[in-house]
Amino acid sequence: MGTYLYFQSKNKKGAVEVANFLEEHPVNKRLKKCGGAIYLFSELDIEYAMAHAPHQVDILIDEIGRGSIKDTILSASAEELREAGFFKDWTFNKNIPFYRWDEVEWNVREAQTEVFEALNDRFPMEYYSGSCSLSPDGNIFTVEQMKRITEDGRFLSGRSSSDYDKLYTVLKAA
């Protein structure tokens, strides 16, 4: 199943520009190597679907300007994580790699946070407050990282939900 962070561009007409920015961002390129890249659907996906998967076009039209990241780094291999530069030192015991998973995960989350910050600097974005990854407990992204991603809660959506109230309170108190 996994946990997600849902987000969207406030300007759906600019989705191609946002998608291209993410495609070219150097940190996001590193994240792509281990399955942690940030991606936003755009008209480019519609063009691809029309050529390769026409049955997906109607679904993708509704997704233009939206994105999500799943907690997929759990499935990345140690080699993929090392190649992407998210951990360097590891030792072997009977051919089983050991490394500090919490440190690796923090490095990936910090890189994702950096990409979201760059996205926020350039484009009007919003982040769904009900996303599992934006937990007031800070069990996926830390509270400090969530503050940076959401600009201290200013870019949170879902203002009428209890999820929003809980998260916004935590972000403002930190």
Wavefront OBJ file of the C-alpha trace (Angstrom):
o trace
v 0.000 0.000 0.000
v 2.295 2.803 1.150
v 1.951 6.408 2.122
v 1.483 9.249 -0.325
v 1.997 12.965 -0.585
v -0.552 14.524 -2.953
v 0.080 17.920 -4.499
v -1.017 20.026 -7.426
v -0.137 23.090 -9.402
v -2.596 25.915 -8.884
v -2.170 26.686 -12.588
v -3.118 23.563 -14.564
v -2.381 25.381 -17.824
v 1.265 25.595 -16.759
v 1.557 21.876 -16.015
v 3.987 21.244 -18.883
v 6.343 23.899 -17.551
v 6.185 22.375 -14.060
v 6.715 18.853 -15.443
v 9.722 20.017 -17.486
v 11.170 21.793 -14.445
v 10.896 18.590 -12.418
v 12.377 16.534 -15.246
v 15.452 18.785 -15.400
v 15.954 19.446 -11.682
v 19.324 17.875 -10.717
v 18.186 16.571 -7.327
v 15.022 15.094 -8.846
v 17.229 13.289 -11.393
v 19.056 11.653 -8.461
v 15.733 10.759 -6.865
v 14.620 9.111 -10.107
v 17.453 6.581 -9.757
v 15.891 5.143 -6.593
v 12.199 5.594 -7.337
v 11.717 8.707 -5.202
v 11.352 11.342 -7.936
v 8.628 13.955 -7.843
v 6.375 13.852 -10.887
v 3.412 15.938 -12.046
v 0.992 14.941 -14.814
v 0.827 17.268 -17.810
v -0.357 17.423 -21.398
v 2.816 15.517 -22.306
v 1.324 12.462 -20.599
v -1.844 12.829 -22.685
v 0.211 12.883 -25.886
v 2.098 9.776 -24.800
v -1.118 7.993 -23.795
v -2.782 8.816 -27.117
v 0.072 7.084 -28.908
v 0.658 4.165 -26.534
v -2.338 3.682 -24.234
v -5.465 5.391 -25.600
v -7.630 3.776 -22.923
v -5.794 5.894 -20.300
v -6.451 9.316 -21.880
v -9.722 10.057 -20.055
v -8.164 9.202 -16.701
v -5.060 11.305 -17.342
v -7.024 14.382 -18.424
v -8.392 14.655 -14.883
v -4.869 14.313 -13.456
v -3.260 17.205 -15.358
v -1.503 19.465 -12.873
v -1.580 16.874 -10.087
v 1.143 14.742 -8.662
v 1.869 12.332 -5.873
v 4.865 10.605 -4.447
v 4.603 7.224 -2.811
v 6.884 5.961 -0.114
v 8.599 3.853 -2.795
v 12.163 4.084 -1.577
v 11.374 1.073 0.579
v 11.546 -0.995 -2.597
v 14.779 0.539 -3.906
v 17.791 -1.735 -3.774
v 20.881 -0.837 -1.799
v 22.729 -0.459 -5.093
v 20.122 1.978 -6.471
v 20.301 4.056 -3.293
v 24.104 4.046 -3.348
v 24.198 4.946 -7.046
v 21.833 7.871 -6.409
v 24.165 9.055 -3.634
v 21.824 8.565 -0.696
v 24.235 6.417 1.262
v 27.895 5.775 0.785
v 29.190 3.455 3.470
v 27.893 -0.016 3.930
v 29.368 -3.220 5.274
v 28.704 -6.844 4.560
v 28.026 -9.744 6.878
v 27.489 -12.986 4.991
v 26.728 -10.967 1.838
v 23.852 -9.044 3.423
v 24.264 -5.255 3.182
v 23.786 -3.303 6.398
v 23.281 0.417 6.447
v 21.465 2.924 8.568
v 18.021 2.874 6.966
v 16.783 5.859 8.989
v 19.704 7.917 7.694
v 19.112 6.826 4.087
v 15.409 7.572 4.331
v 16.114 10.993 5.871
v 18.546 11.769 3.018
v 15.879 10.894 0.423
v 13.170 12.886 2.240
v 15.528 15.840 2.545
v 16.223 15.681 -1.205
v 12.473 15.536 -1.935
v 11.940 18.505 0.381
v 14.603 20.432 -1.533
v 12.812 19.738 -4.831
v 9.460 20.817 -3.375
v 11.057 24.038 -2.116
v 12.433 24.756 -5.590
v 9.002 24.015 -7.041
v 7.361 26.418 -4.570
v 9.860 29.153 -5.466
v 8.894 28.941 -9.109
v 5.269 27.829 -9.288
v 2.101 28.247 -7.217
v 1.572 24.856 -5.581
v -0.658 23.308 -2.950
v -0.275 20.167 -0.850
v -3.226 18.089 0.304
v -3.359 18.152 4.096
v -4.917 14.664 4.214
v -1.839 13.061 2.627
v -0.456 10.250 4.781
v 3.073 11.576 4.305
v 2.071 14.879 5.916
v 1.324 13.355 9.283
v 1.338 15.608 12.363
v 3.446 12.862 13.965
v 6.233 13.522 11.474
v 6.668 9.827 10.754
v 7.429 10.216 7.017
v 8.506 13.807 6.524
v 9.703 15.508 9.684
v 7.743 18.493 10.976
v 10.618 20.744 9.899
v 10.535 19.277 6.366
v 6.731 19.653 6.205
v 7.087 23.295 7.224
v 9.515 23.829 4.347
v 7.374 21.910 1.831
v 4.175 23.768 2.709
v 5.764 27.165 3.468
v 4.730 26.952 7.144
v 1.316 25.611 6.185
v 0.435 28.397 3.706
v 0.329 25.940 0.776
v -1.859 23.347 2.494
v -5.201 22.563 0.879
v -8.249 20.987 2.473
v -8.860 23.814 4.925
v -12.274 22.488 5.925
v -10.970 19.127 7.123
v -9.844 17.985 10.546
v -6.595 16.754 8.907
v -5.859 20.342 7.912
v -6.580 21.687 11.394
v -4.323 19.148 13.115
v -1.442 19.567 10.681
v -1.678 23.353 10.481
v -1.616 23.579 14.277
v 1.511 21.389 14.460
v 3.288 23.362 11.721
v 2.516 26.714 13.312
v 3.603 25.540 16.784
v 6.966 24.208 15.593
l 1 2 3 4 5 6 7 8 9 10 11 12 13 14 15 16 17 18 19 20 21 22 23 24 25 26 27 28 29 30 31 32 33 34 35 36 37 38 39 40 41 42 43 44 45 46 47 48 49 50 51 52 53 54 55 56 57 58 59 60 61 62 63 64 65 66 67 68 69 70 71 72 73 74 75 76 77 78 79 80 81 82 83 84 85 86 87 88 89 90 91 92 93 94 95 96 97 98 99 100 101 102 103 104 105 106 107 108 109 110 111 112 113 114 115 116 117 118 119 120 121 122 123 124 125 126 127 128 129 130 131 132 133 134 135 136 137 138 139 140 141 142 143 144 145 146 147 148 149 150 151 152 153 154 155 156 157 158 159 160 161 162 163 164 165 166 167 168 169 170 171 172 173 174
